[in-house]
Amino acid sequence: MHDEINVGVRIVEDLAAQPTSSVPQACGSVAATTAAYDFWSSPYFKPDDIRDGHIKATLERVKEHNIVLMIQDTTSIDLTTHPATKEIGYLDNRYCFGLKVHSTLAASIDGIPLGIVN
């Protein structure tokens, strides 16, 4: 299990360093790319496990503050020209396809991010 955690950390570091790159570009090698896809396919880790850990850590940080700002944002992910997309929703008109993401960021009164809550 320790090796899987190390792979997970490496994936996050690679993707965070190049957030607009594809997985193979961000990982930088065939071996690292294969490890990333194997990690995501692993029966040991599920996206809910990662989200649950983040939610718990965010709640602990929020408890340390008397006032917490909940900053909301909506963004559009335009997948109109992506070759692998089919039957996804419209964005602002019938010619643009993609999805909307609405997030809520918890922050301290000093503007320090505490985590995504929604």
N, C-alpha and C positions, 0 to 999 in steps of 0.2 A: 504494500500500500504506500510505503514511503516513496518509492520510485514514481508512482502515479502522481503523488502530490508535487514532486519536483518537476515532472512533465507539465502539470497544470500551471505551475508558477512560470515556467519557461514560456508556455503559450501566451499567457497574459502579458509577460514582458515583451515578447516579440510583436504581438498585435498592438499593444499600447505604443510601442516605438514607431510603428508605421500604420496608423489607424485607417488610412485610405487604401492600403495595399491588399491584394488577395492573400489568402492563407499561404500559398507557396512562396509568394514574394516576401511576406513578413517573416516566415520561418527561415528562409534563406538556404535550405538544403532539402534534398529528397528525404533524408532520414528524419529531419525535424518535422517536415510536412506530414510524413507517414505517422510519426508519433502523435502529432496533433489530432489527426483523423482517428487514429486508434483510441486515443484518450476520449474523444467525444463519443465513440461507439462502445466504450467500456461499460460493462454492467455494474462497475463499482461506483461510478459517478453519474449523476443525473443533473440536468439544469436546475431542478427544484432544490437539490442539495446546496448548490452554489448560491442560489437566491436566498434560501433559508439562512445560511450563514451570514450573508450580507444584511438581511433584515434584522437578525438578532444583534449584530454589531452596531447597526444604525440605532436601534432602540436603546441600547446601552449608552451610546453617545448622547442621544436626545435627553435621556434621564438626568444628565449632568447639567442641564440648562433650565433656567426658569422660563425663559422666552425662547421659542424656536420659530424661525421664519420658514414658511412652506412656500417655496418659489416654484410656480408652475410654468411649463412651456409645452407648446405643441409644435412639432416639426413634421414635415412631409418627407417621406423617402420615395423618391421618384425612380421607379423601375421600368419606365416606358421603353427604354432602349435596351434593357437587359435581355439577352437572348433566351434565358431559361425561365422566363416568367410567362405564365398563362393563367387566365381566369382569376386575376386579382382585381381588387376594387379600383374604382375611379378616384382620382385625386380631386382636382378642381373642375375638370371637364371630361367629356367622354374620350378625349384623345390622350390623356395623361393617366397612367396606371401606377399604383403603388399603395402605400399605406401611411396612415397618420400615427404618430407616436406622441402620447401625452404623458409627460413625466412630472413628478413632484420631487424637488430637492429640499431636504431639511438642512437648514443652516443656522448657525448661531447668530445672535444679534450683531456680532462683529464681522459677519460674512464668512465665517469658517464653515466649509461644507461638512455635514455630518453623515450624509448618505442619501441615496434615492429611496423614497418611501412608497412610490407608486409609479 
